[in-house]
Amino acid sequence: MGKMHHKYSHTHFSLLVLSLTLLCLYAPTGHSRPPFACDPRDAATGNLPFCRESLPFRDRVRDLIGRLTLQEKIRLLVNNAIAVPRLGIKGYEWWSEALHGVSDVGPGTKFGGAFPGATSFPQVITTAASFNASLWEQIGRVVSDEARAMYNGGTAGLTYWSPNVNIFRDPRWGRGQETPGEDPVVAGRYAASYVRGLQGNAAGNRLKVAACCKHYTAYDLDNWNGIDRFHFNARVSKQELEETYNVPFKACVMEGRVASVMCSYNQVNGKPTCADSDLLRNTIRGQWHLNGYIVSDCDSVGLDLDCGPFLAIHTESAIRAGKLSEADVNGALAHTLTVQMRLGMFDGEPSRQPFGNLGPNDVCTPAHQQLALEAARQGTVLLQNRARSLPLSTIRHRTIAVIGPNSDVTVTMIGNYAGVACGYTTPLQGIARYAKTVHQLGCNGVACPDNRLFGQAETAARQADATVLVMGLDQSIEAEFKDRVGLLLPGHQQELVSRVAMASRGPVVLVLMSGGPLDVSFAKNDPRVSAILWVGYPGQAGGTAIADVLFGRTNPGGKLPMTWYPQDYLAKAPMTDMALRANPSRGYPGRTYRFYKGPVVFPFGLGLSYTNFAHEIAHAPTAVSVTLATLDGLKNSTTSSNGVRVKHTNCGALSLGVEVDVKNTGDMDGTHSLLVFSTPPKGKGDLEKQLIGFEKVHVVAGGRQRVRIHIDVCKHLSVVDKFGIRRIQMGEHSLHFGDIKHSISLQATLGDIRT
């Protein structure tokens, strides 16, 4: 599901902002969408049972399915579902996208007219770097406001196939930018938070919009070394499926209560995920109790709903051949129709429903655009700052050389699965608000095929008080169906940075725009490169955020959500090897901070500040009793070194609260993400450390704030054995809070034993 990006001139962006402003002033209050179904003006259908809001959804769905012919049912199984005029039901396009703003990638959404654009937030990997769950949910609320407004205006749907919560396992993956990073706890919390923001918290099982967590499961290869996602068989152990790959999807369903899950193109252990009853029926529906529908990735095999025409073409013949029954079709429709009813699509006039008042005035509002800016600020990561070169001073640094292929970009900043932004502020434009600028691209695009423009860039750096190089990648290098072959800066970019750094008479700041990690060891080790910032793909307001951080209006507080590996790591880790654990016997280094212990360019969780923070434990338990609920649990705990099965204890009673004081010991207000890691008892499990919690806190200079971290023993202090069974290890667990450690002893005790 790819797209071509819109390319506009700066003049066009100015006109777009102007048109949006005029719309806000003069747009009509009425909305153009007629009722999808159950129009109260239609005497023939308005009073049918499936239109009665007073009836339970189950009864309404059963009534509607009973009125449909088999041919009608079949044409409702695909994304471009047909109209059923005799029942007063209009056609519906299920495929819309809202990864980090309402997008026009899917056919369900169109920009133009009263809705020329929508707020384009930073790419997900960037907002993940904020480690701020409340921000993720807030973005979801704004995106769903704009989605509902566009639905009311007849230009969008209500079913959004977002978010992408796959694990960013391999640094080459072109779609890693869409994900919350490599850690399952972060990905799970992002999934639940963003979904809650999108779907709302309405009473009665109602939905604001319907989100979809994708791509289930173990999908993180698109097209590498002649192997593509359509033919890739991901060989994954039961241990790592339970411990890592499935964690975000479980959180999405059980905590976020998502309305849909999309299965992936790839196979897992020889079975296509879209045809694996264990992964789908037994796990998503059976264990996690999905309240919604399962959709295939476009023209994969197909479940409740097929993105593509396959089911519409072949279902009737499959029923005649006895491969399917009409009851199977009814079951699939029950899931999709229930979601549409929860969205209010069978409740008649849209304008009288919740969110029916939203319209053009509620898209690209100043508040929404301010949140996009705030998200970009919070997602900026300061990787290096020699001799406190940053922040720059508007007094000492009056002229800034702004150089690099990403120094004046627009659509690059919104990454993929994006829409049409409300407007843009480029890095050059942002910096120009603080100082006089001298601009040179230095390269023709990020491919940087030659060094013909380097001389002009060097001249600019010699003349300026400071130099900002905005380098990195774009969708021509990393994208859907385009995995990278290396981690170095493309083409001659590295040479440009080194030559400009040599020529510059002032401090040199390297700003990196990318979704995936980059090996910039050369810059890290170059004393002339004063500071390094990673901004991901920072969204429509990216240039303002970059400038605010450079000049100290914003104190950076982001942290890397993925490991930055050196280039030579790649030769030891084929992209097709799904194993996370290292295997020294075959020279396999392992993956992610949890299992890879080799050299890194920058580690997971790194993020510097213009101030300093210290931590002090205010309250934390030192011992916890794990009550065994079954005789099996007693035998397990006393005869096995493997720990107690989670299902053998009462997890609801094993919730811990840890309080930590965060002190700002520097001279500048700042925001700090407290990351809490755990290490299991020595010799029990091969996880050296695992992130178990994080909280964002703002602390004024010289002040302190108390942060409370919730620890779920069954989820956070457990390990998964080789059979995929989650167990709690007895003994001393070590918690790491920044620069301090704390031990908690877990001991098994007897409860009401049941045989």
N, C-alpha and C positions, 0 to 999 in steps of 0.2 A: 504494500500500500504506500507507494511513493507519490511525490508531487513535484511539479516544477515551481520554483520560486518566482514571485512577481518581482520585477526589477523596475524601480522608479527613480526618477531624478529627485534632487533636493527640492526643486520647484514643485514637483508633484506632491511631496510630503507637506510642504507649506500649504498648498491648496487643500490637501486632505484635512489638515488640522482646521483650516478656515471653514471648510464645508461642515465639519462636525460641530464647530462652534455655532454656525448659523442654524444647524438642525436643532441644537439644544435650545436655541432662542425661539425658533419658529415652527418646530415640528408639531403636527396635529396630535391631539391626545388620543384619538381613536386608533384602533389596531385593525389590521386588514384580515386577520385569520378568521374564517368561518369555523363553526364547530367541526371537529374531526368526525364525530358520530353523535347520535342522540340529540339532534337538533330539536329543541322544544317547538320550533315552528313546523316540524314535519309530523303531522298527525299520525302517519302510518307507522313510524318507528319510535317516536319520542317516548311512548309509554310501554315499550316492550320491557320485560324483566331485566335484560342485561343493561338497560339504561337507568334503572332505579338505584339511586345512590344509597338508599336506605338498606338495600340488601347486601349481605356479605359478598366480597369479591368472588369467593368460590362459587356461590350460587349464580352470580351474574355471568361468570365465565362458562359455567356448565350450560346455561341457557343459550348463550351465543354459539358455542360449539355445536349444540344440537340443531341449530338453524342453518348451519353452513353445509353446502354440498362438498363431496370429497374434492372435486376440482378446485373449489374456492379455498378449501383448507390448504391444499398443496401450494397454491400461489401465495399463501400467507407465510410460508416457511422460509422465504428468502428476504434479503435486505430491502429490495424494492417491492414491498408487499402491495398487491392489487387492491383496488377499491371493490366494495361489494355494494353497488348502488341500491339493490333491492332491500338491503337492511340499513341503508343510510350511512354506510361506512366509507370514508374516503381512503385513497391509497396513502401509503406511508413509507418513507425512506428511513430505514433503521440506522444507516451508517453516517454518523457524525463524529467528529473528533474534537477533543478539548484538552490536549496534553498540558499546555501551559497558557491557555486562552482559547476562545472559540476559534476553531480552525475551519478552513474550507478544503481540507484534504479529501474528506469524504463527500459524496454527492448530496448529503442531506443539508448542507449549509452553503449559502451563497451570499457574498457581499455585494453591495450596491444599493442605490436608492437611499432609503432612510437609514441604512446600515452600511456605510462605506468601509467600516473597519471595526475592530474590537481591541480591547486592551491585551497587549502581547507581553506576558510576563517572561522573566528569564527562563531559559531551558531548565528542565528538572534537575540535571546534575548540579546546576548553579544554586538553585534554591535548597537543594539537599545540603549544600555546604553551610547553610545557615544553622543547621542542627536546631531548627526552631519549629516544633510541631504546630504551635498556634498560628504561625505564619502560613504554613502549608494549608491548614484548614481555612484560614481567612482568604487565601487565594482561591480556594475551591468555591467559597461563598460568592466571591465577586464574579468568577467565571460562570457560575450557574445563574446569577442575576442577569448577566449579559446573554446567556443562552436562552433563558426564559423570555427575555425581551425580544430577541430575534425570532423565537418561536411564535410569540404573539403577533409579530409583524409578518409572519408567513415566510421567513427566510431561513429557518433552521428547524431541526428536530428536537426531540427531548431525550434521545438515547445516544450517549456519548461513549465511544470505545476508548476510554482513558480511565486510569493511568497505566503506563507500562512499568511494572514492578519486578521485572526480571533482574537477577543479580548480575552486576557488571564484573564478570569473572575474568575476562581477558582484555588487556588494555587496547587491543587492536579493534575491538568490536565497534562497527560504525554506528550502532544504535545505543551504545553505552550512554551517550549524551541524554537520552530520553529517560534514563533510570535514576533512582536515588543513590546509586553507587554499589559498592561491593559488600557491604555489611547487611546481613539479614535482619537484624534488629532495627536498623535505620530504615531499610526498605519496607519492613512491616509497619513501622509507625507512620512512615510517609503515606503508605497505601491507605491505612485506616483514616488518617487525618484528612487527606485530600478527598477521599470518597465521602466522608461525613460532610465536608464543606460543599461538595457538589450536590449530594442527595438531600441535604437538609435534615431537620429533626421534627418533621410534622407528625402530628398524632395520627393514629389509625393506620399505620403502615403505609402512609402516603409518601410520595417521592416528589422532590422539586425537579430534578432531572435524574435519569438512571445512568449510573457510572458502570464501567466495565474494567475489571483487572485483567491484564494480558501480559504475556502470552504463556499460558500454562502448558508445560513447564520445562525447565532446563533448556530454555531457548536463549542462546547468546552467540550465535554464529550466523552470519548472513551469506557471505560469499568469500571464501578464503582458500587460496591454493587449489582452485578447481573444484571445491566442495561447496554446495549451496544448501540453504536452509530447507529446501524442498526434499532433499535426498539425504540429509544428515541424520545419522543414528547416534543420538547422545547416550553413551554408555555411562550410567550413573549408579553408584552404589546405593543401597537402601539407606545407609548411614547418612550420606551426603544429601540425598533427596529430602529426608526428614529434617536434617540439621540445618540445611541452607536453602536449597532451591525452592522448596515448597513453603518456607516460612512466611514470605510476604503475601502469598496467596491465602494462606490460612488466616493471617491477620486481616486481610481485606474482607474475607467472608465473615469471620466470626466476630471481629471487632468493628470493622467498618460497615458491616451488613450490606455489602455491595449487591446490586441488583443483577449483575451479570459477570460471567467469566468467559474469556476467549481462550480456546485451546490453540496450540502452536502448530506450525507446519512440520516441525521435526518429529522424528521417532524418539522414544525413550526406551532403551533396552529392547529394540527391535519392533516396538509397537508404535504406530502413529498416535500421538497424544489424543487426537480427535476421535480415535476409535478404541481407546483403552478404557474398558469399563471399570477397572480398578482405580485409575486416576480420576475418572469422572463420576460414575454412579456411586462407587464405594467411598471415595474420599470427599469430593466436593459436596455431593448431596448427602451421602450417608453419614460421614464423620463430622463434616463442617456445617451441614444443614443450610446449603445455599437457598436463599429465598429469592429466586429469580431464574434467569435463563442462561444457557450455555450457547455461545456462538462460535462458529468456526472462523479461523483466519481465512481470508478470501479464497473461496473455492478449495478449501481443505475438505475433509470428508463430510463434516456436517453433523450438527446436534439438534438442539431446539430450533436454531436459526442458522441459515447458511448465508455467509457473505459471498454472493455469487449465484449463478443460475442452476447449479447442479441439482438441487432438490426439486426445483420446479420442473425440471426436464425428466427426471428419472424416478420420482417417488411413485407415481401411479403404476408404472410397469413393475416396480419392486413389490408393490402390494399384490398385483396380479400373480407374480411369481412366488408369492408366499414368503418373501424375504422380510417384509414388513407387514404390520396390520394397521387398520385404520385407528385402532386404539393407540398405537405408537404415535401416530400423527396427532391424535387428540391430546396425548400427554405433552407433546412438544408445544402445541398451541396453548395449552393451559398455562404453561410457564410464560410465554411471550405476552399473551392477552392479559394475564394478571398484572404484569409490569405496566402495560399501557393503561389499565384501569387504575393502578396505584398512582399513575401520573396525572389522572383526571381526564384522560382523553375520551372517556365515555360518559363524561358528566355534563355534556351540553355546551352551552355558551362559554368560551374561554375567558372572556373579560370579567365574568362574575366569580371566577375561581381564585384560589390563592395564587399570587404572583400574576394575576390577570391584568394588573394595572401597570406592569413593567413595559416600557417601550423605548423608542430611540433616545429619549432623555436619560435613560439608565445605562447607556453604553458609552464607554470612553469618558466617564465622568471625571472631574478633577480628583476626586477621592480614589477612584480606581487607578488612575494614572500615577497618583502619589504612591499607592501600594506597590505598583510595578517598580518604581524607583527605589522604594524601601527594600524590596526583595533583592534588587540588584546590589544595593549597598551591603545587605546582610550576607550575600553569597560571595562577596569578594574575599579572596584569601591572600594574605601577605605571607609569602614564602621565605623571603630573605630581606634584611634591612641592615646593611653594613653601616656601622657608626651612626645609626639613627638618621640616615640620609633622608628618609621620609618622616613626617610630611614636608613637602616643599613649602617655601615661604613666598607670599605674594610681594614681599619687600625685597628679598634677596634674589628671587627668581622671577624677574619681570618679563623675560623673553624665554619661551619654551620652544625647542625644536621638537615637532611632532612628526614621527617618521614611522613608516612600515605599511605593509599591504592592508592591515586591518585598522589603520589610523582614522579612516573617514568612511567606514562602512555602515550600512543600514540593515539590510535583510540578513547579513551574516550574524548579526547580534541576536536574532530570534530563532536560530537553529532550524530544526526540522519539525514537521507536524505543526506548523505555524499557520496563522491566518494573515490578514492585512492589518498591520498595526495602526493605532490611532495617529501616530506620527513618530519621528525618531529624533534623538539627540546623539550624534556620532561622538566618538572620543575627541576628535578635533574640535567640534563645536562645544563640548563640555569644558575642555581645557581653555578655550578662548574666552570663557566667562571669567576666568581667574587671571589670565596673563596674555600678553601679546604672543602670537604663535608664528612660527616659521614652519611651513609644511612641505614635506617631501615623501612620496610613496616609497622610494627606494627599490621597490619591486613591482613588476607588473603582475599583480595578483599573488595569492598565497603560494602558488607553484614556484614563484620566484626563479624563472628559468635561466636568468643571466645576471651579471653584475653591472650592466650598462648605466644604471641610475645611481650607483653607489656614490660616485663623486659628488653629486649634488647633495646627497644626504649627509656626507661628511662635512661639506661646506656649511650646511645648516647647523650641524652640531657644534662646529667651531665658533659660530656666531652667537649661540644661545647661552643663557645662564644655566639651563638644565635641558636634558634630552629625555624624551619619552618615546620608546620604541613599542609600537603596538603590533605584535606579530602573532603567529599561530596558524590555525586551520580554518576551514569552512566546509560547506557541504560537498565541495568538489573533492575533498580529501577523505572525509569520514561521513557516512550517511547510511540510510537503509540500503541494503544490498551492496554496500561498499565498505568492507573491512580494510583496515590499513595493513601495509606490509612492514612498516617500521614505526619507531617512536621518535625519530629525530625531526627537527623542523624541516619542512619541505624545501627542496631546491637549494638555493643559495642564501636562505634566510639566516643561517648561523653565521655565515661570512659577513652579511650585512650588520648583524648585531656587533660582532667583534670589531669590525672596521669603524663603525660609528662610535663605539665605546672608546676606541683608541683616539679618535679625533675630538671627542667632546671635551669642552673646557669646563663643564660643570658636571653635577651628578647625573648618572644614567639610570633610568628606570625601565625595566623590561616588563611590559604588560602582555600577558599571554591569553589569547582568546582560543578556546578549544573545548570540545566535549570530553575527549579522552586525555590520558596523561601524556606528557612529553618528556623526552630525555634532553634536558637543557643543562647537563653537567658542565658543559663548557662555560655557560654564563654563571652558574653557581660558583665555579672555581675561578672566575675572572675578577680580580680585585677592582677592575674599572666598572663593572656592573654593580651599581650601588644597591639596587633593590629589585625584587622580582614579585610581581602580582599575578595571580591567576583569577580571571573573571568569568571563566566558562563562556557561555553565550548569554550575555547579560540582559537581553530583552530590549524593548523599545527605548527605555531610559538609560541604557548602558553607558552612554557617554557622560551623562551627568553623574552617575554613580562613580565611574572611574575618576573623574576630576575631583569629586568630593573627597574621595579617599586620598588621592595624591596630595591635595592641599590641606588635609586635616579637618575638613568640616565633618567628615565621618571617620571614626576610629574603626579600622577593620576588625571584624570578629569572626569571619568565616573560617572553616577548617576543611581540609581535604576529605571528601567522602570516598576516596579510592587511593590505592598505592600508586606512586609514580616509579615505575621500574626503569632500570637502565636498558639501553638498546640490546645488549648481549643476553639479556634474559630470554628474548624471544626464541633464540635458537634451541633453548633447552625445554621450551614449553609449546609444543604444537597446539594450535588453536582447537584442534579436534579432541584433545585430551581433556575430559571433563573433571578429572580428579583434582580435588582441592589440596589433599594432603601430599606432602613431599615424599618422594621415593628415592633415597640416595643410591640404592642398588642399580637403578637405571639412569641416574643423573637427572631425575626429574625434580625441579626446585619447589613445587607446590605453588599455591595461588592465594592471594589476598593476605592481609596482615596477620590473619589467624594461623596460617600454615606456612607462609613463605618467610624464611628467616635470612635470606641473602641480602646483598647490598641494595639500597634504594636511592633514587634521586631525592625524593621527598616522601616521608611516610604518611600513611593513613592518619587522619586526625591532626596533622600539622596545621597551624595557623597562628601567626604572630599578631601582636597588637602594638599600638603606640604607647601603651602603658604596661604595667606588670600586675599579675594577679597571684595571690597566695591562697592556700586552702587550709581549713582547720575543721576537723570533725566535731560537730556540736552534739550529735547523738547518733549512736549506731549500736545495735545489739552485738554481743560477743558470742552468744550461744543460742541456738534454735533447736527445738525438739521437733522432729519429723515423726508424726504419729502414723503408725502402720494400721491400715484399715482391714487387711485380710491376712489370713493364715499364710497365704502364698507370700505376702509381703514380709512376714516374720521370717519365714524360711530363707527368703532371698537376702534379707539384710544380715542374717547371721551366718549364712553358708557361702556367700558369694562376695567377691571383691568388686563386682560390677556395679554395686549401688542398688538403690531401691527403685523399682519401676514407679513412674509417676502415677500410674493408675492404681497403685496399691496404697496411696496416701490421700489425705483430704487436702487437695491443693488450695481450696478456698480459704483455709485457715493458715496458709503459709505465705502471708503477704507481709513484707518488712518495710519499714520506713527508715531511711537514713537521712540525717540532716547535716549539711555541710555549710560552713561559713566561707564565703568567697570575699576576699579582701582586695581592694584596688590599692596597691602600694605605690603606684606611680603618680604622675602629676596631670593626668588627662582622664576625663570620664571615658568609660569604655563598656562594651558589651562582651560577655564571656560565655562560651559554651562549656559547661562542665561535663566532661565525658567520664563515665564510670565503667571500668573494666573489671572482670573477675578472672581469677585463676583457680582451677580446681585443686583439690588436695594432691600432693606430690605423688606421682606414679599412677594417678587415676585419670585416664584420658590423655589425649595428645593435643588438646587445645591449650596453648601456652597462655593466651589471654583472649577474652571475648568481651566486646562491648555489651553492657547490659542495660545502660540507661544514659540519658543526657537531658540537660535542661539549659535553657538560655536565660541569662540574667544580666541586667544593666546595673553597673556599680559606679557611683561618682568617685572622683579622685579622693583618696583617703578614706573612703567609706567601706562598708561591708554589707552584704546581703546574705540571708540564710536561704539555702536551696534545699528542697525536699525531693529526694529520689525514691521512687517506688520500686521495690524489688519483689518480683514474683518468684519464689523459690523454685517452683516446678518448671517455670519457663527459663529463668535466668541463671540458676545455679545447678542446672542439670546438664548432662552430656548425652549424646546419642551413641548407642553401641553399634557394632557392625551389622546387626540385624534390623536396624532402624528403630530400635526401642529406646525411648527417652528415659533416663535414669538419674536419680539424685544421688550424688556421691556423699557418703558420710565422711566427716573429718574436717580439717581446717581449710576453708576457702579464703582466698585473699582478694580483697577489694582494693582497686587502685583509683584514687581521686586525684587527678593531676599528679602532684609530686609527693603524695603521701599514700600509705597503705594501711589497711585495717583488716584484721582476721575475724572471721565468723566460724564458729564450730557447729557443725550439724551433727546431731545425734538421734538415732532411731529410738522411739519409745513405743510402748504397746497401748493400743486403743481398744475399742470394742471389736475383738477379733471375730470375723465372720468366715466360716469355712465354705 
